[in-house]
Amino acid sequence: MEISLKRSSYGCDLIFVADNVKVTENIDDRIYGKKEDGTLDFHKVTRDINTDVLGQFASVLGEMIYYRNADFDSSDLIESLFEKLPEEAVDKLLSKLTEDYQGDIE
């Protein structure tokens, strides 16, 4: 089984390949800017990964890690996710982690 992400000028595709199956799904959103009169400006396009798709993928990944019996070093994943958090969420999470694990460190 192979799962990959392909980014191009046309968008972002999630590609899933297994045995006799290949699925390619476009998973990006196009967000259009607005002109001064409030109409959409099709020349100002921002692309981003669809929030619902990202949420589904995160949910599946969380379940995979939860049900895995062997240890799994997810340090790199945690660090990259931490970098995407808003500052307020970082402060809140750091406080919680410090509170929950401070006794384990000492």
C-alpha positions in Angstrom: 0.0 0.0 0.0 1.2 3.5 -0.8 -0.2 6.8 0.2 1.2 10.0 -1.2 0.5 13.7 -1.6 1.2 15.4 -4.9 1.3 19.2 -5.1 1.1 20.9 -8.5 -0.1 24.1 -10.0 -3.5 22.5 -10.4 -3.9 21.8 -6.7 -3.1 19.1 -4.2 -3.9 15.4 -4.8 -4.0 12.6 -2.3 -3.0 9.4 -4.0 -3.8 5.9 -2.6 -2.4 2.8 -4.4 -3.0 -0.8 -3.2 -3.0 -4.0 -5.2 -5.4 -3.3 -8.2 -6.6 0.0 -6.9 -5.4 3.6 -7.5 -7.4 6.5 -6.2 -6.4 10.1 -6.8 -8.5 12.7 -5.0 -8.1 16.5 -5.3 -8.1 17.7 -1.7 -7.5 21.4 -1.9 -9.8 24.4 -1.5 -9.6 27.5 -3.7 -10.2 30.7 -1.8 -10.8 33.7 -3.9 -10.0 37.3 -3.0 -12.5 40.0 -3.3 -12.4 43.2 -5.4 -13.2 46.6 -3.9 -16.8 46.3 -5.0 -17.2 43.0 -3.1 -17.2 40.7 -6.1 -14.9 37.7 -6.4 -11.4 38.4 -7.9 -10.5 35.2 -9.8 -7.0 36.5 -10.2 -6.3 36.4 -6.5 -6.6 32.7 -5.6 -5.2 31.1 -2.5 -5.1 27.3 -2.3 -5.2 25.3 0.9 -5.8 21.8 2.0 -9.5 21.2 2.7 -10.2 21.4 6.4 -12.7 18.4 6.4 -10.2 16.2 4.6 -7.4 17.1 6.9 -9.7 16.4 9.9 -10.6 13.0 8.6 -6.9 12.1 7.9 -5.9 13.3 11.4 -8.7 11.1 12.9 -7.6 8.0 11.0 -3.9 8.7 11.9 -4.9 9.1 15.5 -6.7 5.8 15.5 -3.8 4.0 13.8 -1.4 5.2 16.5 -3.9 4.4 19.3 -4.4 0.8 18.1 -0.7 0.1 17.4 0.8 -2.2 20.0 4.5 -1.4 19.4 6.0 1.9 20.4 6.0 4.5 17.7 8.2 7.6 17.8 5.9 10.4 16.7 8.2 13.2 17.8 8.7 14.7 14.4 4.9 14.6 13.7 4.2 16.3 17.1 6.8 19.0 16.4 5.4 19.8 13.0 1.8 19.9 14.3 2.9 22.1 17.2 4.3 24.6 14.7 0.9 25.0 13.1 -1.0 25.8 16.3 -2.1 29.3 17.1 -0.1 30.9 19.9 -3.0 30.8 22.4 -3.3 27.0 21.8 0.4 26.5 22.2 0.4 28.3 25.6 -2.6 26.3 26.8 -1.1 22.9 25.6 2.3 23.7 27.1 0.7 24.4 30.4 -1.4 21.2 30.3 1.6 19.1 29.3 3.8 20.6 32.0 1.1 19.9 34.5 0.5 16.4 33.4 4.1 15.3 33.0 6.1 17.4 35.5 6.0 14.6 38.1 7.3 12.1 35.5 10.3 14.3 34.7 11.4 14.9 38.3 
